[in-house]
Amino acid sequence: MTDNATVVLDIGKTNAKLTLLDATGAILAEQRCPNSIVHAGPYPHHDTERLWDWLQTMLAVFARQARITAIVPVTHGATAALVDDEGLVLPILDYESSLPQALAVEYAALRPAFADSLSPRLPCGLNLGLQLYWLARTYPEQFARARHILTYPQYWAWRLSGVAAGEVTSLGCHTDLWQPRQGTYSSLVQQMEWTHLFPPLRPAWTALGPVLAHALPPACQVLCGIHDSNASLLRYLDARANGEPRTVLSTGTWAIAAAFGAPLEQLDETADMLANVNALGQPVACMRFMGGREFSVLAGEQPQACDAADIARLVGQGTVALPCFAESGGPFVGQAGRIAGPAPRNAQERYALATLYCALMSDYCLDALDARGPVTVEGSFTDNRHFSSLLAALRPGQDVAVSQDASGTTCGGWMLHRWGEVPTMAATVMPALAVGGLLAYREQWRALLTQ
């Protein structure tokens, strides 16, 4: 039986994944399940009980394969749980829920200035502060019963260990609750008198306590956990400490460009630019769009991978997809996505168009951030054999590499268990895809953005 193994619980917006890793970071086993939203009840919410049942079943399976010494929760942002000593006092709201406009107007008068929070005003419930404000106003009796406000990774850590903790990466991702430069709670938390509801802050790598039962040995510790995009950044923190500019493009449901060394002063709150806070408490300039979601819309229900000829044909005939194809976030939120030029003829061309669109959007975000130094692509877009080569062609003179690790979030979770150890990062610098007229195609696309 493998000794000193790590389990990473990675809950993304679309799927949840449980990964068992050995002491070297090699994956021993992996299980997935959909992260579904329940639309019955008071409002759309996360199906935490189904995930809990799945988690317990899979932990028992993994415990027969290895001696597990740590469980690390890694989750998406913009999500929090209100709990008392018994459990949830309200279901965990889905951040894509539409909240009443009247309350949003009230909230706008309370939220901190962008210069303080570096958190842009976002649609639906993507600002966690708005979610909490709506719950406090709509369900005051239940809200008053809450003992803790737990950001999502720490909810799962609490459920596994019984220990409540706060952590800066989830507090500092477009929540309106945090001041990244000062490293303190925002004026919103003070005005709403929520400070006492946030448990003590702990570093993401802190062992909170032993896991409670679940067929695991009592020596197994539950770590505090981390926001998923920041998990992908962990192995690059050394470069930041050395003052070297570089960018990580973390891809999944969201594509998030995090530009180490980019100035915070040029962030534009109207373009979904923001500062995330890394595990060391440092603000990092970021920009994002809902890349995985938009790719799925453009590629269709039965996507079929394209070849370079499909991409070249669309470029040559001037077929472009213009933002945006998701209702949440991104620099063009609120605009209706459309296709200009001859329509794609088949599934391969739809896949090619989706790839072109996401490469163009990523390039646009990198320019807006003034992202310098090498770019490393992490996450689901690494499975697309043309995306990174297209991005390299759009950014001549700037290396674009693909991480050979299938999941930066999983690697980041493993690193938290072995804080201070940085695994060797295998990344392949991609050659630029040879597509005639690609830079002119980009200029055509950018010109159409303003029409």
PAVO-233841 format. One line per field, with one value per residue (C-alpha): residue number from 1; residue in one letter; x, y, z. Coordinates in steps of 0.02 Angstrom, whole numbers, plus 50000, padded with zeros to 5 digits. Example, Ala and Ser with C-alpha at 12.3 -4.5 7.8 and 13.67 -1.06 7.14 Angstrom:
resi <- (1, 2);
resn <- (a, s);
xx <- (50615, 50684);
yy <- (49775, 49947);
zz <- (50390, 50357);
//
This chain:
resi <- (1, 2, 3, 4, 5, 6, 7, 8, 9, 10, 11, 12, 13, 14, 15, 16, 17, 18, 19, 20, 21, 22, 23, 24, 25, 26, 27, 28, 29, 30, 31, 32, 33, 34, 35, 36, 37, 38, 39, 40, 41, 42, 43, 44, 45, 46, 47, 48, 49, 50, 51, 52, 53, 54, 55, 56, 57, 58, 59, 60, 61, 62, 63, 64, 65, 66, 67, 68, 69, 70, 71, 72, 73, 74, 75, 76, 77, 78, 79, 80, 81, 82, 83, 84, 85, 86, 87, 88, 89, 90, 91, 92, 93, 94, 95, 96, 97, 98, 99, 100, 101, 102, 103, 104, 105, 106, 107, 108, 109, 110, 111, 112, 113, 114, 115, 116, 117, 118, 119, 120, 121, 122, 123, 124, 125, 126, 127, 128, 129, 130, 131, 132, 133, 134, 135, 136, 137, 138, 139, 140, 141, 142, 143, 144, 145, 146, 147, 148, 149, 150, 151, 152, 153, 154, 155, 156, 157, 158, 159, 160, 161, 162, 163, 164, 165, 166, 167, 168, 169, 170, 171, 172, 173, 174, 175, 176, 177, 178, 179, 180, 181, 182, 183, 184, 185, 186, 187, 188, 189, 190, 191, 192, 193, 194, 195, 196, 197, 198, 199, 200, 201, 202, 203, 204, 205, 206, 207, 208, 209, 210, 211, 212, 213, 214, 215, 216, 217, 218, 219, 220, 221, 222, 223, 224, 225, 226, 227, 228, 229, 230, 231, 232, 233, 234, 235, 236, 237, 238, 239, 240, 241, 242, 243, 244, 245, 246, 247, 248, 249, 250, 251, 252, 253, 254, 255, 256, 257, 258, 259, 260, 261, 262, 263, 264, 265, 266, 267, 268, 269, 270, 271, 272, 273, 274, 275, 276, 277, 278, 279, 280, 281, 282, 283, 284, 285, 286, 287, 288, 289, 290, 291, 292, 293, 294, 295, 296, 297, 298, 299, 300, 301, 302, 303, 304, 305, 306, 307, 308, 309, 310, 311, 312, 313, 314, 315, 316, 317, 318, 319, 320, 321, 322, 323, 324, 325, 326, 327, 328, 329, 330, 331, 332, 333, 334, 335, 336, 337, 338, 339, 340, 341, 342, 343, 344, 345, 346, 347, 348, 349, 350, 351, 352, 353, 354, 355, 356, 357, 358, 359, 360, 361, 362, 363, 364, 365, 366, 367, 368, 369, 370, 371, 372, 373, 374, 375, 376, 377, 378, 379, 380, 381, 382, 383, 384, 385, 386, 387, 388, 389, 390, 391, 392, 393, 394, 395, 396, 397, 398, 399, 400, 401, 402, 403, 404, 405, 406, 407, 408, 409, 410, 411, 412, 413, 414, 415, 416, 417, 418, 419, 420, 421, 422, 423, 424, 425, 426, 427, 428, 429, 430, 431, 432, 433, 434, 435, 436, 437, 438, 439, 440, 441, 442, 443, 444, 445, 446, 447, 448, 449, 450, 451);
resn <- (m, t, d, n, a, t, v, v, l, d, i, g, k, t, n, a, k, l, t, l, l, d, a, t, g, a, i, l, a, e, q, r, c, p, n, s, i, v, h, a, g, p, y, p, h, h, d, t, e, r, l, w, d, w, l, q, t, m, l, a, v, f, a, r, q, a, r, i, t, a, i, v, p, v, t, h, g, a, t, a, a, l, v, d, d, e, g, l, v, l, p, i, l, d, y, e, s, s, l, p, q, a, l, a, v, e, y, a, a, l, r, p, a, f, a, d, s, l, s, p, r, l, p, c, g, l, n, l, g, l, q, l, y, w, l, a, r, t, y, p, e, q, f, a, r, a, r, h, i, l, t, y, p, q, y, w, a, w, r, l, s, g, v, a, a, g, e, v, t, s, l, g, c, h, t, d, l, w, q, p, r, q, g, t, y, s, s, l, v, q, q, m, e, w, t, h, l, f, p, p, l, r, p, a, w, t, a, l, g, p, v, l, a, h, a, l, p, p, a, c, q, v, l, c, g, i, h, d, s, n, a, s, l, l, r, y, l, d, a, r, a, n, g, e, p, r, t, v, l, s, t, g, t, w, a, i, a, a, a, f, g, a, p, l, e, q, l, d, e, t, a, d, m, l, a, n, v, n, a, l, g, q, p, v, a, c, m, r, f, m, g, g, r, e, f, s, v, l, a, g, e, q, p, q, a, c, d, a, a, d, i, a, r, l, v, g, q, g, t, v, a, l, p, c, f, a, e, s, g, g, p, f, v, g, q, a, g, r, i, a, g, p, a, p, r, n, a, q, e, r, y, a, l, a, t, l, y, c, a, l, m, s, d, y, c, l, d, a, l, d, a, r, g, p, v, t, v, e, g, s, f, t, d, n, r, h, f, s, s, l, l, a, a, l, r, p, g, q, d, v, a, v, s, q, d, a, s, g, t, t, c, g, g, w, m, l, h, r, w, g, e, v, p, t, m, a, a, t, v, m, p, a, l, a, v, g, g, l, l, a, y, r, e, q, w, r, a, l, l, t, q);
xx <- (50000, 50064, 50115, 50094, 49968, 49869, 49687, 49638, 49453, 49435, 49259, 49244, 49088, 49048, 49126, 49197, 49353, 49438, 49620, 49736, 49922, 50078, 50223, 50301, 50141, 50103, 49917, 49865, 49677, 49546, 49357, 49238, 49055, 48948, 48930, 48744, 48633, 48467, 48329, 48197, 48183, 48205, 48333, 48457, 48589, 48732, 48689, 48809, 48728, 48751, 48933, 48956, 48888, 49000, 49151, 49128, 49108, 49263, 49369, 49330, 49384, 49546, 49583, 49597, 49730, 49844, 49878, 49808, 49887, 49803, 49644, 49653, 49494, 49510, 49353, 49287, 49259, 49109, 49030, 49007, 48910, 48815, 48828, 48786, 48850, 48735, 48766, 48698, 48568, 48528, 48571, 48730, 48676, 48731, 48827, 48743, 48574, 48490, 48462, 48327, 48377, 48304, 48423, 48566, 48535, 48536, 48695, 48783, 48774, 48863, 48998, 49174, 49258, 49353, 49513, 49498, 49431, 49500, 49339, 49233, 49045, 48992, 48826, 48718, 48797, 48978, 49015, 49001, 48961, 48800, 48751, 48774, 48681, 48534, 48527, 48536, 48392, 48284, 48309, 48349, 48298, 48408, 48551, 48544, 48569, 48733, 48888, 49011, 49024, 49137, 49207, 49184, 49350, 49340, 49161, 49223, 49371, 49250, 49135, 49281, 49368, 49242, 49363, 49308, 49438, 49453, 49579, 49634, 49625, 49438, 49408, 49509, 49428, 49301, 49202, 49193, 49239, 49428, 49554, 49699, 49828, 49793, 49761, 49604, 49416, 49328, 49212, 49064, 49103, 49114, 48954, 48855, 48930, 48987, 49164, 49124, 49052, 49217, 49325, 49511, 49618, 49735, 49863, 49798, 49926, 49876, 49822, 49659, 49641, 49613, 49477, 49320, 49290, 49257, 49357, 49520, 49658, 49655, 49826, 49747, 49742, 49620, 49706, 49626, 49616, 49622, 49529, 49556, 49636, 49759, 49800, 49860, 49973, 50065, 50209, 50243, 50259, 50448, 50458, 50355, 50469, 50616, 50528, 50512, 50356, 50258, 50076, 49975, 49819, 49712, 49573, 49416, 49238, 49328, 49486, 49582, 49742, 49849, 49992, 50132, 50218, 50076, 50027, 49868, 49837, 49784, 49646, 49479, 49331, 49213, 49311, 49310, 49487, 49525, 49656, 49651, 49748, 49875, 49913, 50044, 49916, 49986, 49870, 49893, 49821, 49695, 49569, 49447, 49307, 49199, 49308, 49257, 49072, 49086, 49190, 49052, 48919, 49017, 49079, 48905, 48834, 48938, 49108, 49230, 49412, 49468, 49630, 49739, 49656, 49486, 49561, 49648, 49487, 49388, 49526, 49536, 49349, 49336, 49219, 49229, 49137, 49106, 49073, 48996, 48917, 48894, 48789, 48918, 49077, 49206, 49250, 49098, 48964, 48791, 48832, 48747, 48868, 48858, 48949, 49003, 49051, 49008, 48937, 49032, 48979, 49007, 49060, 49246, 49226, 49122, 49265, 49389, 49285, 49274, 49463, 49493, 49372, 49452, 49627, 49574, 49490, 49643, 49757, 49642, 49651, 49841, 49856, 49737, 49840, 50004, 50057, 50244, 50362, 50317, 50137, 50094, 49926, 49853, 49693, 49567, 49629, 49790, 49689, 49654, 49802, 49783, 49736, 49910, 49992, 49862, 49896, 50083, 50050, 49949, 50090, 50253, 50404, 50319, 50339, 50177, 50200, 50079, 50089, 50111, 50019, 49838, 49776, 49864, 49732, 49772, 49959, 49926, 49827, 49969, 50093, 49992, 50017, 50204, 50221, 50394, 50417, 50399, 50383, 50479, 50365, 50359, 50299, 50317, 50346, 50228, 50274, 50164, 50028, 50062, 49900, 49910, 49826, 49800, 49859, 49747, 49604, 49637, 49628, 49464, 49396, 49449, 49375, 49208, 49206, 49163, 49025);
yy <- (50000, 50173, 50277, 50464, 50495, 50654, 50672, 50831, 50873, 50989, 51060, 51159, 51245, 51104, 50949, 50887, 50782, 50679, 50635, 50520, 50564, 50483, 50571, 50620, 50697, 50553, 50517, 50348, 50361, 50488, 50498, 50629, 50676, 50819, 50971, 50995, 51138, 51106, 51218, 51164, 51252, 51435, 51474, 51382, 51303, 51179, 50997, 50982, 50824, 50729, 50785, 50736, 50561, 50541, 50607, 50485, 50338, 50383, 50416, 50240, 50172, 50273, 50220, 50040, 50092, 50203, 50271, 50446, 50579, 50738, 50796, 50964, 51056, 51161, 51245, 51381, 51554, 51668, 51543, 51534, 51437, 51504, 51376, 51353, 51212, 51086, 51127, 51242, 51369, 51405, 51312, 51372, 51493, 51465, 51619, 51614, 51650, 51812, 51919, 52053, 52217, 52321, 52242, 52258, 52446, 52454, 52352, 52466, 52606, 52497, 52407, 52474, 52575, 52475, 52565, 52486, 52312, 52287, 52189, 52242, 52247, 52083, 52009, 51884, 51833, 51838, 51966, 51862, 52016, 52039, 51858, 51882, 52048, 51969, 51821, 51936, 52043, 51901, 51771, 51874, 51740, 51606, 51727, 51777, 51594, 51583, 51563, 51568, 51629, 51500, 51523, 51366, 51274, 51307, 51243, 51074, 51083, 51121, 50980, 50858, 50918, 51018, 51167, 51336, 51442, 51585, 51600, 51747, 51674, 51645, 51808, 51904, 51846, 51979, 51963, 52148, 52081, 52109, 52249, 52164, 52301, 52317, 52133, 52171, 52154, 52290, 52428, 52320, 52190, 52326, 52414, 52252, 52200, 52034, 52036, 51917, 51789, 51764, 51636, 51663, 51672, 51527, 51499, 51381, 51249, 51245, 51077, 51118, 50950, 50764, 50704, 50649, 50463, 50429, 50266, 50363, 50347, 50474, 50536, 50604, 50793, 50911, 51063, 51235, 51234, 51361, 51446, 51344, 51476, 51515, 51331, 51339, 51486, 51404, 51331, 51502, 51601, 51581, 51672, 51813, 51823, 51843, 51987, 51896, 51943, 51795, 51749, 51595, 51562, 51446, 51368, 51274, 51340, 51507, 51562, 51671, 51762, 51802, 51919, 51922, 52090, 52182, 52348, 52352, 52535, 52494, 52372, 52421, 52369, 52379, 52243, 52106, 52151, 52126, 52078, 51903, 51872, 51732, 51610, 51727, 51868, 51965, 52043, 51982, 52073, 51961, 51964, 51829, 51767, 51612, 51519, 51339, 51382, 51486, 51352, 51225, 51339, 51369, 51190, 51116, 50970, 50840, 50923, 50848, 50902, 51002, 51000, 51147, 51151, 51187, 51335, 51400, 51387, 51491, 51621, 51630, 51655, 51779, 51680, 51756, 51729, 51889, 51896, 51840, 51669, 51663, 51767, 51783, 51886, 51936, 52103, 52096, 52034, 52091, 52084, 51949, 51829, 51817, 51741, 51853, 51785, 51614, 51498, 51342, 51194, 51049, 50997, 51012, 51191, 51233, 51165, 51267, 51424, 51393, 51371, 51531, 51626, 51572, 51608, 51782, 51818, 51757, 51865, 52015, 51988, 51972, 52135, 52225, 52165, 52215, 52036, 52012, 51867, 51687, 51626, 51454, 51375, 51266, 51164, 51101, 51199, 51099, 50955, 51062, 51029, 51194, 51321, 51358, 51357, 51483, 51591, 51581, 51637, 51785, 51836, 51831, 51858, 51791, 51608, 51513, 51347, 51208, 51130, 50943, 50925, 50884, 50991, 51140, 51139, 50960, 50996, 51151, 51049, 50923, 51066, 51129, 50961, 50978, 51165, 51223, 51088, 51143, 51000, 51006, 51091, 51003, 51126, 51125, 51287, 51279, 51323, 51454, 51378, 51426, 51506, 51631, 51797, 51760, 51931, 52019, 51906, 51964, 52147, 52110, 52029, 52175, 52302, 52210, 52214, 52398, 52386);
zz <- (50000, 49953, 50105, 50140, 50001, 49969, 49916, 49824, 49818, 49668, 49647, 49486, 49425, 49303, 49381, 49546, 49546, 49682, 49651, 49748, 49732, 49802, 49889, 49723, 49654, 49536, 49514, 49583, 49555, 49504, 49512, 49442, 49456, 49388, 49500, 49475, 49531, 49619, 49554, 49681, 49848, 49889, 49751, 49638, 49748, 49754, 49786, 49932, 50002, 49841, 49834, 50016, 49987, 49834, 49929, 50073, 49953, 49854, 50009, 50069, 49900, 49902, 50081, 50021, 49895, 50000, 50174, 50156, 50267, 50200, 50114, 50024, 49967, 49808, 49739, 49625, 49695, 49721, 49839, 50027, 50158, 50308, 50446, 50630, 50740, 50655, 50472, 50337, 50391, 50207, 50046, 49960, 49824, 49644, 49587, 49416, 49495, 49446, 49600, 49616, 49536, 49678, 49804, 49682, 49677, 49867, 49871, 49746, 49873, 50003, 49904, 49919, 49782, 49653, 49702, 49874, 49834, 49657, 49635, 49484, 49486, 49406, 49347, 49441, 49606, 49551, 49686, 49844, 49946, 49846, 49879, 50066, 50063, 49971, 50090, 50242, 50177, 50109, 50246, 50402, 50529, 50451, 50424, 50607, 50656, 50562, 50667, 50523, 50344, 50260, 50087, 49984, 50006, 50193, 50200, 50142, 50260, 50403, 50353, 50350, 50509, 50611, 50615, 50545, 50455, 50332, 50190, 50082, 49906, 49917, 50010, 49880, 49717, 49663, 49824, 49877, 50050, 50047, 50022, 49932, 49956, 50142, 50175, 50277, 50264, 50164, 50222, 50167, 50301, 50432, 50378, 50377, 50546, 50476, 50544, 50687, 50565, 50474, 50566, 50597, 50440, 50408, 50269, 50135, 50183, 50368, 50439, 50529, 50615, 50588, 50472, 50562, 50525, 50339, 50342, 50351, 50482, 50624, 50568, 50408, 50417, 50331, 50257, 50250, 50059, 49919, 49776, 49617, 49506, 49645, 49662, 49482, 49526, 49671, 49573, 49493, 49655, 49656, 49490, 49563, 49714, 49595, 49508, 49343, 49243, 49179, 49149, 49190, 49087, 49193, 49089, 49129, 49140, 49160, 49069, 49190, 49143, 49296, 49253, 49381, 49375, 49285, 49364, 49467, 49422, 49244, 49293, 49214, 49319, 49170, 49077, 49211, 49261, 49443, 49569, 49637, 49797, 49793, 49934, 50006, 50018, 49869, 49738, 49559, 49407, 49318, 49177, 49129, 49021, 49028, 48903, 48935, 48935, 48776, 48689, 48725, 48652, 48492, 48470, 48494, 48589, 48497, 48473, 48350, 48353, 48203, 48107, 48054, 47883, 47963, 48056, 47901, 47800, 47927, 47935, 47746, 47723, 47868, 47980, 48155, 48318, 48415, 48602, 48702, 48720, 48909, 49026, 49164, 49165, 49038, 48957, 48841, 48959, 48906, 48721, 48619, 48536, 48347, 48198, 48055, 47885, 47812, 47944, 47995, 47888, 48008, 48182, 48143, 48083, 48238, 48344, 48243, 48267, 48455, 48461, 48363, 48473, 48636, 48569, 48513, 48679, 48776, 48668, 48698, 48887, 48885, 48790, 48908, 49057, 48974, 49012, 48988, 48995, 48955, 48956, 49024, 48983, 49120, 49129, 49003, 48851, 48858, 48782, 48628, 48513, 48418, 48551, 48621, 48449, 48391, 48542, 48506, 48327, 48391, 48510, 48412, 48522, 48678, 48725, 48750, 48841, 48883, 49055, 49043, 49207, 49167, 49312, 49391, 49527, 49575, 49577, 49683, 49808, 49820, 49848, 49996, 50082, 50050, 50070, 50023, 49891, 49710, 49587, 49425, 49302, 49135, 49004, 48815, 48722, 48574, 48396, 48315, 48206, 48026, 47969, 47827, 47865, 48051, 48113, 47987, 48045, 48223, 48168, 48078, 48237, 48347, 48226, 48231, 48421, 48418, 48287);
//
